[in-house]
Structures are given as C-alpha cells and as structure tokens.
Amino acid sequence: MTENLNNPHRWLEMFLKSILSFIGVAILAIGAMLCKEGNVGLDPFTALNIGVSGKIHLSLGTYQLLTNVFIIIFVILLDRKKIGIGTIINMVFAGFMIDWFSAFYNTVFHYHLTFLTGIANGILGLLLFTLGTSLYMTANLGVAPYDALAPIASNRLHIKYKYCRMIQDIGFMIAALIMGGPIGLATIIISFFAGPLITFWDNHVSDNLVNTLVEFSKNPSSRKIGHGFDIAGKSTYNLVKHSYNHTVEIQEKLSHYSDQQLQQKEKQIRRTLKDARIVLKNSIIQYGMVKKEERRRERAENHESYEKK
C-alpha cells in the first residue's frame, strides 16, 4: 500500500481510470435514457427511483442521490472496501445524467413512439447500458451502492451471491411495479441476462482500454497517446466489421453455404487464426511485463525489510 502511495505514476493511473469510470457512467446513463424513452423498462433500482421520485415530485437525480447516500451509510459500516472514487461518480452523476440526457433527447427528437422505435431504442439502450457498465466496472474503482448490497449480504448471511442478487433484483422490481416505475422487457434482460453482453464488452473493449491506460501511466508520452488513438480506432473498426460479418454469416446459414462462400469462410478462419496469434503474442509480452513488475516490487520489499533490520 505504501509503495502504491509513493509511486509517482499511481496517481496518473487513478486519474485516468477515474475519467474512464466517468465516461462509463455517462454511457450507462445514455443507455438507461434510451430504454426509458423507448418505454421498454429500466434496471430495477433506477425503475424504482423513477417511480418514487415521480410520486413525490423530485427529479430522478436528486432522489437517486439521496437514496444512494442512505445505502452507502450501510455499505461503509459493513464493508467500506467496496467504496471508491467510482462509487462516488456513479452515485452522484448517474441519476442526474439520465435527467439531462432525457431533456436533450426530447428537445432534439419529436416523434410518436411506435413498436419499432421502442425496439430500436431498447436494443441501442441495452448495448450502451452494458458497455457503460463494463467500462465502469473494469476501471475497478469501487462499486455502486446498489451493487454492493448483494455481495455484502452473501458474505454476512453465507448465501451464494447469485441468490442474494436474484432476491435483491426481484424485490426492487416488485417495489418498482408498486410505485409505478418503468418495468419492461429491458428490466428482465438487465437483471438476469446482461452478463454475456458485459463480458463481451470486457473482452473486446474495456480490458484492452484499461491495460492501455495502466501502461501509459507508467511511462506517459505524446507518442503513446497517438498510438492509443490509433489502436482505439482500429479496434472500433474491427469490432463493427466482425459484428457485421457475423450477422451476415447467420443470415447465410439459412440458405446454406455455396462453394464460393466456403472458400471465403476458409479465408476468414485463416485471418482469425492470424489475429489470434497476434493477440497471443501481445498477451505473452504483457505477461512478461507483469512478472517483471512483480519481481521489481518483491526486490523493493526485500530491500526495505533489510534496511529496517
């Protein structure tokens, strides 16, 4: 811990991760806003807050902040290790951002909500909600007060986490229904099936981004900034490209592959193998760097122990 505080690059890493956490919460809020405007439901906690805030004539941001302050008192008393900068960013800004983005959305877009526009808003909202959640969680700067309840209950009551979380989400969902909060299909997906989407964003975006920020914080330079933007641009392009190709592939399976398509599939597999080799090579390099840093810290600790003697 002392080494972390004395490390001159530790503060830069914390600053960059805090920015990433803030961006993640902003993207999460945009996703929640789209689900709300599409009338497809929201996560149980936000849905309950919208229902209650509407009945007592408070803005969502104000009411959600007050609710989070109430919850965080118990979290601090029971397990303060779960509290961090990311916790404060989430509890303070998420509700207000949903309010701000909703106001902006309704100012810019004027249309009658239909089934198709609701579905479009719901799909885009879920994608952004899970992407923002992935970025916010991967920054690893503390969890939202609501998300800290289930693991604390699991540790205190000796019940599996998934059961505690299920009871928590269902309880808040029922409360949201009673209070007239926006409960819908997206609520069910976010509560029980968001894991695979978040994992997808972790593997394709968040983990690489956080690793890049950590490496940059150790040796910051303008060249690395340019290189980071280049990687981000290529990653985004490849993600969109592969997603589209996968969609086309599913469509083609309905009518079976032709000989030409099989040849194209073979070429695609070869490219995938080539990309996998590159990823493996980079992973080996990163592993070597991690082990090198680990050995350096062990030597520093041994040297510090020797000086104390």
Secondary structure, 3 states (H helix, E strand, C coil): CHHHHHCCCHHHHHHHHHHHHHHHHHHHHHHHHHHHHCCCCCCHHHHHHHHHHHHCCCCHHHHHHHHHHHHHHHHHHHHHHHCCHHHHHHHHHHHHHHHHHHHHHHHHCCCCCCHHHHHHHHHHHHHHHHHHHHHHHHCCCCCCHHHHHHHHHHHHHCCCHHHHHHHHHHHHHHHHHHCCCCCCHHHHHHHHHCHHHHHHHHHHHHHHHHHHHHHHHHCCCHHHHHHHHHHHHHHHHHHHHHHHHHHHHHHHHCCCCCHHHHHHHHHHHHHHHHHHHHHHHHHHHHHHHHHHHHHHHHHHHHHHHHHHC
